[in-house]
Amino acid sequence: MEKHSIVVRTRTGSSGEALIEIEDTGAGIEQWKMERIFEPFWTDKPVGVGTGLGLSISKRIIEDHHGWISARNAADKGAIFAFGLPRPLA
C-alpha cells in the first residue's frame, strides 16, 4: 500500500497576514482541471458524488475576508493549496 501525506504550513507574512499552505502527495491536478477548480458547480466526480461547491465556497469566504487562495501542483507529486488572510484590525 502506498503512503500519502498532507502537510500544513503556517507563517506570518511581512505585513502581519496569516499565510497557510496545504500540500498533499496525491496525483496532482491536471492543468485543464486546475483552470476550473474554483468554479461553482464544477466537479470531475461522478454524478451524485459531490456538488462542485467546496472550493468555490471556500474561495468566496476567503475573498469576503479580503484574502486570496491559489492552487498549484507540487514539484514532484501532489498539489499545494495556499491562502492568505490579512492581519486583523486592532
C-alpha positions as CSV (number, residue, x, y, z in Angstrom):
1,M,0.0,0.0,0.0
2,E,1.3,3.4,-1.0
3,K,1.5,6.0,1.8
4,H,0.2,9.5,1.3
5,S,0.7,12.5,3.4
6,I,-0.7,16.0,4.0
7,V,1.5,18.8,5.3
8,V,0.1,22.1,6.6
9,R,2.5,25.0,6.9
10,T,1.6,28.3,8.5
11,R,3.5,31.6,8.9
12,T,3.0,35.3,9.4
13,G,3.8,37.4,6.3
14,S,5.8,40.7,6.4
15,S,2.6,42.7,6.8
16,G,1.2,40.5,9.6
17,E,-1.1,38.5,7.3
18,A,-1.7,34.8,8.0
19,L,-0.3,32.6,5.3
20,I,-1.3,28.9,5.1
21,E,-0.2,26.1,2.7
22,I,-1.7,22.7,2.5
23,E,0.3,20.2,0.4
24,D,-0.5,16.6,-0.4
25,T,1.3,13.7,-2.1
26,G,-1.5,12.6,-4.3
27,A,-1.6,12.5,-8.1
28,G,-1.7,16.3,-8.5
29,I,-4.3,18.2,-10.6
30,E,-4.3,18.1,-14.4
31,Q,-3.8,21.6,-15.9
32,W,-7.2,21.7,-17.6
33,K,-8.8,20.9,-14.2
34,M,-6.6,23.4,-12.4
35,E,-8.2,26.2,-14.6
36,R,-11.7,25.3,-13.4
37,I,-11.5,24.0,-9.8
38,F,-12.7,27.3,-8.2
39,E,-15.8,27.5,-10.5
40,P,-19.1,26.9,-8.7
41,F,-20.8,23.6,-9.5
42,W,-17.7,22.3,-11.5
43,T,-16.6,18.8,-10.4
44,D,-14.8,15.9,-12.1
45,K,-16.6,13.4,-9.8
46,P,-19.4,11.2,-11.0
47,V,-23.0,12.4,-10.9
48,G,-24.3,12.2,-7.3
49,V,-20.9,12.3,-5.7
50,G,-20.1,15.9,-4.7
51,T,-21.7,19.2,-5.7
52,G,-18.7,21.1,-7.0
53,L,-19.2,23.8,-4.4
54,G,-16.5,23.2,-1.8
55,L,-13.6,25.1,-3.4
56,S,-15.9,27.9,-4.8
57,I,-17.4,28.4,-1.4
58,S,-14.0,28.4,0.3
59,K,-12.7,31.0,-2.2
60,R,-15.7,33.2,-1.7
61,I,-15.4,33.1,2.1
62,I,-11.6,33.9,1.9
63,E,-12.1,36.7,-0.6
64,D,-15.0,38.2,1.5
65,H,-12.4,38.5,4.3
66,H,-10.0,40.3,1.9
67,G,-7.8,37.2,1.4
68,W,-6.7,35.1,-1.5
69,I,-6.4,31.5,-2.4
70,S,-4.5,29.6,-5.1
71,A,-3.6,26.1,-6.2
72,R,-0.6,24.6,-8.0
73,N,1.0,21.3,-8.5
74,A,3.9,20.3,-6.3
75,A,7.3,20.0,-8.0
76,D,7.4,16.2,-7.6
77,K,3.9,14.9,-6.8
78,G,0.7,16.2,-5.4
79,A,-0.9,19.6,-5.1
80,I,-0.5,22.7,-3.0
81,F,-3.3,25.0,-1.9
82,A,-2.2,28.3,-0.4
83,F,-4.2,31.1,1.0
84,G,-3.7,34.3,2.9
85,L,-5.8,36.4,5.2
86,P,-5.0,39.9,6.2
87,R,-3.9,41.0,9.6
88,P,-7.0,41.8,11.7
89,L,-7.5,45.4,12.6
90,A,-6.8,46.3,16.2
